[in-house]
Amino acid sequence: MKIAPPDPRAAERLAALLVDHPQLRVRKMFGHPAAFANGNLCVGTYGRDLFVRLSDVDQRRAEALPGAHTFAPMAGRPMRGYVVLPPSVLADEKQASLWVDRSVRFAMGLPSKEPKGRRT
């Protein structure tokens, strides 16, 4: 499995998009920054990509955007409910914020998850 190296610009972009969401906890997922709402992964980076977790309806809307695709950190292993936003959306502050807000609202509506203990 080839893991995408973290991209500092993507991490900076994520941090800027999360300014209005102090309720989120940022930690590493797949070695990249990701935000969690009540223990549920909702938005993060993977290499240069920024992905969001969405409701079924919003997922279909996001996947219809030119350049968007299902998030798959490992080839052949897509993560259901997660969409990589296209560069055109990320370049538009308003659009990027809109998709992050949708992701946060969706994740906040999910049942809370307790943090898992570290594997030994």
MODELLER restraints for C-alpha pairs under 7 A, 6 or more apart:
rsr = mdl.restraints
at = mdl.atoms
rsr.add(forms.Gaussian(group=physical.xy_distance, feature=features.Distance(at['CA:1:A'], at['CA:74:A']), mean=6.65, stdev=0.5))
rsr.add(forms.Gaussian(group=physical.xy_distance, feature=features.Distance(at['CA:4:A'], at['CA:46:A']), mean=6.55, stdev=0.5))
rsr.add(forms.Gaussian(group=physical.xy_distance, feature=features.Distance(at['CA:4:A'], at['CA:47:A']), mean=5.01, stdev=0.5))
rsr.add(forms.Gaussian(group=physical.xy_distance, feature=features.Distance(at['CA:5:A'], at['CA:47:A']), mean=5.36, stdev=0.5))
rsr.add(forms.Gaussian(group=physical.xy_distance, feature=features.Distance(at['CA:6:A'], at['CA:32:A']), mean=5.73, stdev=0.5))
rsr.add(forms.Gaussian(group=physical.xy_distance, feature=features.Distance(at['CA:6:A'], at['CA:46:A']), mean=6.50, stdev=0.5))
rsr.add(forms.Gaussian(group=physical.xy_distance, feature=features.Distance(at['CA:6:A'], at['CA:47:A']), mean=4.69, stdev=0.5))
rsr.add(forms.Gaussian(group=physical.xy_distance, feature=features.Distance(at['CA:7:A'], at['CA:47:A']), mean=5.19, stdev=0.5))
rsr.add(forms.Gaussian(group=physical.xy_distance, feature=features.Distance(at['CA:7:A'], at['CA:48:A']), mean=5.50, stdev=0.5))
rsr.add(forms.Gaussian(group=physical.xy_distance, feature=features.Distance(at['CA:10:A'], at['CA:45:A']), mean=6.40, stdev=0.5))
rsr.add(forms.Gaussian(group=physical.xy_distance, feature=features.Distance(at['CA:10:A'], at['CA:48:A']), mean=5.43, stdev=0.5))
rsr.add(forms.Gaussian(group=physical.xy_distance, feature=features.Distance(at['CA:10:A'], at['CA:49:A']), mean=6.88, stdev=0.5))
rsr.add(forms.Gaussian(group=physical.xy_distance, feature=features.Distance(at['CA:11:A'], at['CA:33:A']), mean=6.44, stdev=0.5))
rsr.add(forms.Gaussian(group=physical.xy_distance, feature=features.Distance(at['CA:11:A'], at['CA:45:A']), mean=6.69, stdev=0.5))
rsr.add(forms.Gaussian(group=physical.xy_distance, feature=features.Distance(at['CA:14:A'], at['CA:44:A']), mean=7.00, stdev=0.5))
rsr.add(forms.Gaussian(group=physical.xy_distance, feature=features.Distance(at['CA:17:A'], at['CA:97:A']), mean=6.13, stdev=0.5))
rsr.add(forms.Gaussian(group=physical.xy_distance, feature=features.Distance(at['CA:24:A'], at['CA:35:A']), mean=5.89, stdev=0.5))
rsr.add(forms.Gaussian(group=physical.xy_distance, feature=features.Distance(at['CA:24:A'], at['CA:36:A']), mean=5.41, stdev=0.5))
rsr.add(forms.Gaussian(group=physical.xy_distance, feature=features.Distance(at['CA:24:A'], at['CA:37:A']), mean=5.08, stdev=0.5))
rsr.add(forms.Gaussian(group=physical.xy_distance, feature=features.Distance(at['CA:25:A'], at['CA:35:A']), mean=5.48, stdev=0.5))
rsr.add(forms.Gaussian(group=physical.xy_distance, feature=features.Distance(at['CA:25:A'], at['CA:36:A']), mean=5.13, stdev=0.5))
rsr.add(forms.Gaussian(group=physical.xy_distance, feature=features.Distance(at['CA:25:A'], at['CA:37:A']), mean=6.68, stdev=0.5))
rsr.add(forms.Gaussian(group=physical.xy_distance, feature=features.Distance(at['CA:26:A'], at['CA:33:A']), mean=6.51, stdev=0.5))
rsr.add(forms.Gaussian(group=physical.xy_distance, feature=features.Distance(at['CA:26:A'], at['CA:34:A']), mean=5.47, stdev=0.5))
rsr.add(forms.Gaussian(group=physical.xy_distance, feature=features.Distance(at['CA:26:A'], at['CA:35:A']), mean=4.34, stdev=0.5))
rsr.add(forms.Gaussian(group=physical.xy_distance, feature=features.Distance(at['CA:26:A'], at['CA:36:A']), mean=6.26, stdev=0.5))
rsr.add(forms.Gaussian(group=physical.xy_distance, feature=features.Distance(at['CA:27:A'], at['CA:33:A']), mean=5.60, stdev=0.5))
rsr.add(forms.Gaussian(group=physical.xy_distance, feature=features.Distance(at['CA:27:A'], at['CA:34:A']), mean=5.57, stdev=0.5))
rsr.add(forms.Gaussian(group=physical.xy_distance, feature=features.Distance(at['CA:27:A'], at['CA:35:A']), mean=6.48, stdev=0.5))
rsr.add(forms.Gaussian(group=physical.xy_distance, feature=features.Distance(at['CA:28:A'], at['CA:34:A']), mean=5.74, stdev=0.5))
rsr.add(forms.Gaussian(group=physical.xy_distance, feature=features.Distance(at['CA:32:A'], at['CA:45:A']), mean=5.95, stdev=0.5))
rsr.add(forms.Gaussian(group=physical.xy_distance, feature=features.Distance(at['CA:32:A'], at['CA:46:A']), mean=5.95, stdev=0.5))
rsr.add(forms.Gaussian(group=physical.xy_distance, feature=features.Distance(at['CA:33:A'], at['CA:44:A']), mean=5.85, stdev=0.5))
rsr.add(forms.Gaussian(group=physical.xy_distance, feature=features.Distance(at['CA:33:A'], at['CA:45:A']), mean=5.93, stdev=0.5))
rsr.add(forms.Gaussian(group=physical.xy_distance, feature=features.Distance(at['CA:34:A'], at['CA:43:A']), mean=5.79, stdev=0.5))
rsr.add(forms.Gaussian(group=physical.xy_distance, feature=features.Distance(at['CA:34:A'], at['CA:44:A']), mean=3.83, stdev=0.5))
rsr.add(forms.Gaussian(group=physical.xy_distance, feature=features.Distance(at['CA:34:A'], at['CA:45:A']), mean=6.24, stdev=0.5))
rsr.add(forms.Gaussian(group=physical.xy_distance, feature=features.Distance(at['CA:35:A'], at['CA:41:A']), mean=6.03, stdev=0.5))
rsr.add(forms.Gaussian(group=physical.xy_distance, feature=features.Distance(at['CA:35:A'], at['CA:42:A']), mean=5.97, stdev=0.5))
rsr.add(forms.Gaussian(group=physical.xy_distance, feature=features.Distance(at['CA:35:A'], at['CA:43:A']), mean=5.36, stdev=0.5))
rsr.add(forms.Gaussian(group=physical.xy_distance, feature=features.Distance(at['CA:35:A'], at['CA:44:A']), mean=5.92, stdev=0.5))
rsr.add(forms.Gaussian(group=physical.xy_distance, feature=features.Distance(at['CA:36:A'], at['CA:42:A']), mean=5.59, stdev=0.5))
rsr.add(forms.Gaussian(group=physical.xy_distance, feature=features.Distance(at['CA:37:A'], at['CA:104:A']), mean=6.81, stdev=0.5))
rsr.add(forms.Gaussian(group=physical.xy_distance, feature=features.Distance(at['CA:37:A'], at['CA:107:A']), mean=5.83, stdev=0.5))
rsr.add(forms.Gaussian(group=physical.xy_distance, feature=features.Distance(at['CA:37:A'], at['CA:108:A']), mean=5.57, stdev=0.5))
rsr.add(forms.Gaussian(group=physical.xy_distance, feature=features.Distance(at['CA:38:A'], at['CA:108:A']), mean=6.49, stdev=0.5))
rsr.add(forms.Gaussian(group=physical.xy_distance, feature=features.Distance(at['CA:38:A'], at['CA:112:A']), mean=4.93, stdev=0.5))
rsr.add(forms.Gaussian(group=physical.xy_distance, feature=features.Distance(at['CA:38:A'], at['CA:113:A']), mean=6.24, stdev=0.5))
rsr.add(forms.Gaussian(group=physical.xy_distance, feature=features.Distance(at['CA:39:A'], at['CA:112:A']), mean=5.91, stdev=0.5))
rsr.add(forms.Gaussian(group=physical.xy_distance, feature=features.Distance(at['CA:39:A'], at['CA:113:A']), mean=4.68, stdev=0.5))
rsr.add(forms.Gaussian(group=physical.xy_distance, feature=features.Distance(at['CA:39:A'], at['CA:114:A']), mean=6.20, stdev=0.5))
rsr.add(forms.Gaussian(group=physical.xy_distance, feature=features.Distance(at['CA:39:A'], at['CA:115:A']), mean=6.48, stdev=0.5))
rsr.add(forms.Gaussian(group=physical.xy_distance, feature=features.Distance(at['CA:40:A'], at['CA:107:A']), mean=6.07, stdev=0.5))
rsr.add(forms.Gaussian(group=physical.xy_distance, feature=features.Distance(at['CA:40:A'], at['CA:112:A']), mean=6.94, stdev=0.5))
rsr.add(forms.Gaussian(group=physical.xy_distance, feature=features.Distance(at['CA:40:A'], at['CA:113:A']), mean=6.34, stdev=0.5))
rsr.add(forms.Gaussian(group=physical.xy_distance, feature=features.Distance(at['CA:42:A'], at['CA:52:A']), mean=5.75, stdev=0.5))
rsr.add(forms.Gaussian(group=physical.xy_distance, feature=features.Distance(at['CA:42:A'], at['CA:53:A']), mean=4.89, stdev=0.5))
rsr.add(forms.Gaussian(group=physical.xy_distance, feature=features.Distance(at['CA:42:A'], at['CA:103:A']), mean=5.75, stdev=0.5))
rsr.add(forms.Gaussian(group=physical.xy_distance, feature=features.Distance(at['CA:42:A'], at['CA:104:A']), mean=6.04, stdev=0.5))
rsr.add(forms.Gaussian(group=physical.xy_distance, feature=features.Distance(at['CA:42:A'], at['CA:107:A']), mean=5.75, stdev=0.5))
rsr.add(forms.Gaussian(group=physical.xy_distance, feature=features.Distance(at['CA:43:A'], at['CA:51:A']), mean=5.60, stdev=0.5))
rsr.add(forms.Gaussian(group=physical.xy_distance, feature=features.Distance(at['CA:43:A'], at['CA:52:A']), mean=4.38, stdev=0.5))
rsr.add(forms.Gaussian(group=physical.xy_distance, feature=features.Distance(at['CA:43:A'], at['CA:53:A']), mean=6.19, stdev=0.5))
rsr.add(forms.Gaussian(group=physical.xy_distance, feature=features.Distance(at['CA:43:A'], at['CA:100:A']), mean=6.94, stdev=0.5))
rsr.add(forms.Gaussian(group=physical.xy_distance, feature=features.Distance(at['CA:43:A'], at['CA:103:A']), mean=6.81, stdev=0.5))
rsr.add(forms.Gaussian(group=physical.xy_distance, feature=features.Distance(at['CA:44:A'], at['CA:50:A']), mean=5.67, stdev=0.5))
rsr.add(forms.Gaussian(group=physical.xy_distance, feature=features.Distance(at['CA:44:A'], at['CA:51:A']), mean=5.46, stdev=0.5))
rsr.add(forms.Gaussian(group=physical.xy_distance, feature=features.Distance(at['CA:44:A'], at['CA:52:A']), mean=6.71, stdev=0.5))
rsr.add(forms.Gaussian(group=physical.xy_distance, feature=features.Distance(at['CA:45:A'], at['CA:51:A']), mean=6.09, stdev=0.5))
rsr.add(forms.Gaussian(group=physical.xy_distance, feature=features.Distance(at['CA:49:A'], at['CA:84:A']), mean=6.36, stdev=0.5))
rsr.add(forms.Gaussian(group=physical.xy_distance, feature=features.Distance(at['CA:50:A'], at['CA:84:A']), mean=5.65, stdev=0.5))
rsr.add(forms.Gaussian(group=physical.xy_distance, feature=features.Distance(at['CA:50:A'], at['CA:85:A']), mean=6.01, stdev=0.5))
rsr.add(forms.Gaussian(group=physical.xy_distance, feature=features.Distance(at['CA:51:A'], at['CA:71:A']), mean=6.62, stdev=0.5))
rsr.add(forms.Gaussian(group=physical.xy_distance, feature=features.Distance(at['CA:51:A'], at['CA:82:A']), mean=6.37, stdev=0.5))
rsr.add(forms.Gaussian(group=physical.xy_distance, feature=features.Distance(at['CA:51:A'], at['CA:83:A']), mean=5.29, stdev=0.5))
rsr.add(forms.Gaussian(group=physical.xy_distance, feature=features.Distance(at['CA:51:A'], at['CA:84:A']), mean=4.13, stdev=0.5))
rsr.add(forms.Gaussian(group=physical.xy_distance, feature=features.Distance(at['CA:51:A'], at['CA:85:A']), mean=5.90, stdev=0.5))
rsr.add(forms.Gaussian(group=physical.xy_distance, feature=features.Distance(at['CA:52:A'], at['CA:82:A']), mean=5.44, stdev=0.5))
rsr.add(forms.Gaussian(group=physical.xy_distance, feature=features.Distance(at['CA:52:A'], at['CA:83:A']), mean=5.47, stdev=0.5))
rsr.add(forms.Gaussian(group=physical.xy_distance, feature=features.Distance(at['CA:52:A'], at['CA:84:A']), mean=6.54, stdev=0.5))
rsr.add(forms.Gaussian(group=physical.xy_distance, feature=features.Distance(at['CA:52:A'], at['CA:100:A']), mean=6.61, stdev=0.5))
rsr.add(forms.Gaussian(group=physical.xy_distance, feature=features.Distance(at['CA:52:A'], at['CA:103:A']), mean=5.75, stdev=0.5))
rsr.add(forms.Gaussian(group=physical.xy_distance, feature=features.Distance(at['CA:53:A'], at['CA:81:A']), mean=5.53, stdev=0.5))
rsr.add(forms.Gaussian(group=physical.xy_distance, feature=features.Distance(at['CA:53:A'], at['CA:82:A']), mean=4.35, stdev=0.5))
rsr.add(forms.Gaussian(group=physical.xy_distance, feature=features.Distance(at['CA:53:A'], at['CA:83:A']), mean=6.51, stdev=0.5))
rsr.add(forms.Gaussian(group=physical.xy_distance, feature=features.Distance(at['CA:53:A'], at['CA:103:A']), mean=5.26, stdev=0.5))
rsr.add(forms.Gaussian(group=physical.xy_distance, feature=features.Distance(at['CA:54:A'], at['CA:81:A']), mean=5.71, stdev=0.5))
rsr.add(forms.Gaussian(group=physical.xy_distance, feature=features.Distance(at['CA:54:A'], at['CA:82:A']), mean=6.30, stdev=0.5))
rsr.add(forms.Gaussian(group=physical.xy_distance, feature=features.Distance(at['CA:54:A'], at['CA:102:A']), mean=6.89, stdev=0.5))
rsr.add(forms.Gaussian(group=physical.xy_distance, feature=features.Distance(at['CA:54:A'], at['CA:103:A']), mean=5.17, stdev=0.5))
rsr.add(forms.Gaussian(group=physical.xy_distance, feature=features.Distance(at['CA:54:A'], at['CA:106:A']), mean=6.18, stdev=0.5))
rsr.add(forms.Gaussian(group=physical.xy_distance, feature=features.Distance(at['CA:55:A'], at['CA:81:A']), mean=6.88, stdev=0.5))
rsr.add(forms.Gaussian(group=physical.xy_distance, feature=features.Distance(at['CA:55:A'], at['CA:106:A']), mean=6.29, stdev=0.5))
rsr.add(forms.Gaussian(group=physical.xy_distance, feature=features.Distance(at['CA:56:A'], at['CA:81:A']), mean=6.88, stdev=0.5))
rsr.add(forms.Gaussian(group=physical.xy_distance, feature=features.Distance(at['CA:59:A'], at['CA:81:A']), mean=6.47, stdev=0.5))
rsr.add(forms.Gaussian(group=physical.xy_distance, feature=features.Distance(at['CA:59:A'], at['CA:83:A']), mean=6.74, stdev=0.5))
rsr.add(forms.Gaussian(group=physical.xy_distance, feature=features.Distance(at['CA:62:A'], at['CA:68:A']), mean=6.67, stdev=0.5))
rsr.add(forms.Gaussian(group=physical.xy_distance, feature=features.Distance(at['CA:62:A'], at['CA:83:A']), mean=6.93, stdev=0.5))
rsr.add(forms.Gaussian(group=physical.xy_distance, feature=features.Distance(at['CA:63:A'], at['CA:69:A']), mean=5.67, stdev=0.5))
rsr.add(forms.Gaussian(group=physical.xy_distance, feature=features.Distance(at['CA:63:A'], at['CA:83:A']), mean=6.76, stdev=0.5))
rsr.add(forms.Gaussian(group=physical.xy_distance, feature=features.Distance(at['CA:66:A'], at['CA:86:A']), mean=6.93, stdev=0.5))
rsr.add(forms.Gaussian(group=physical.xy_distance, feature=features.Distance(at['CA:67:A'], at['CA:86:A']), mean=4.83, stdev=0.5))
rsr.add(forms.Gaussian(group=physical.xy_distance, feature=features.Distance(at['CA:68:A'], at['CA:83:A']), mean=6.82, stdev=0.5))
rsr.add(forms.Gaussian(group=physical.xy_distance, feature=features.Distance(at['CA:68:A'], at['CA:84:A']), mean=5.58, stdev=0.5))
rsr.add(forms.Gaussian(group=physical.xy_distance, feature=features.Distance(at['CA:68:A'], at['CA:85:A']), mean=5.10, stdev=0.5))
rsr.add(forms.Gaussian(group=physical.xy_distance, feature=features.Distance(at['CA:68:A'], at['CA:86:A']), mean=4.73, stdev=0.5))
rsr.add(forms.Gaussian(group=physical.xy_distance, feature=features.Distance(at['CA:69:A'], at['CA:83:A']), mean=5.64, stdev=0.5))
rsr.add(forms.Gaussian(group=physical.xy_distance, feature=features.Distance(at['CA:69:A'], at['CA:84:A']), mean=5.38, stdev=0.5))
rsr.add(forms.Gaussian(group=physical.xy_distance, feature=features.Distance(at['CA:70:A'], at['CA:78:A']), mean=6.42, stdev=0.5))
rsr.add(forms.Gaussian(group=physical.xy_distance, feature=features.Distance(at['CA:70:A'], at['CA:82:A']), mean=5.99, stdev=0.5))
rsr.add(forms.Gaussian(group=physical.xy_distance, feature=features.Distance(at['CA:70:A'], at['CA:83:A']), mean=4.52, stdev=0.5))
rsr.add(forms.Gaussian(group=physical.xy_distance, feature=features.Distance(at['CA:70:A'], at['CA:84:A']), mean=5.98, stdev=0.5))
rsr.add(forms.Gaussian(group=physical.xy_distance, feature=features.Distance(at['CA:71:A'], at['CA:78:A']), mean=5.75, stdev=0.5))
rsr.add(forms.Gaussian(group=physical.xy_distance, feature=features.Distance(at['CA:71:A'], at['CA:79:A']), mean=5.76, stdev=0.5))
rsr.add(forms.Gaussian(group=physical.xy_distance, feature=features.Distance(at['CA:71:A'], at['CA:82:A']), mean=5.43, stdev=0.5))
rsr.add(forms.Gaussian(group=physical.xy_distance, feature=features.Distance(at['CA:71:A'], at['CA:83:A']), mean=5.08, stdev=0.5))
rsr.add(forms.Gaussian(group=physical.xy_distance, feature=features.Distance(at['CA:71:A'], at['CA:84:A']), mean=5.40, stdev=0.5))
rsr.add(forms.Gaussian(group=physical.xy_distance, feature=features.Distance(at['CA:72:A'], at['CA:78:A']), mean=3.98, stdev=0.5))
rsr.add(forms.Gaussian(group=physical.xy_distance, feature=features.Distance(at['CA:72:A'], at['CA:79:A']), mean=5.69, stdev=0.5))
rsr.add(forms.Gaussian(group=physical.xy_distance, feature=features.Distance(at['CA:89:A'], at['CA:95:A']), mean=5.66, stdev=0.5))
rsr.add(forms.Gaussian(group=physical.xy_distance, feature=features.Distance(at['CA:89:A'], at['CA:96:A']), mean=5.54, stdev=0.5))
rsr.add(forms.Gaussian(group=physical.xy_distance, feature=features.Distance(at['CA:90:A'], at['CA:96:A']), mean=5.09, stdev=0.5))
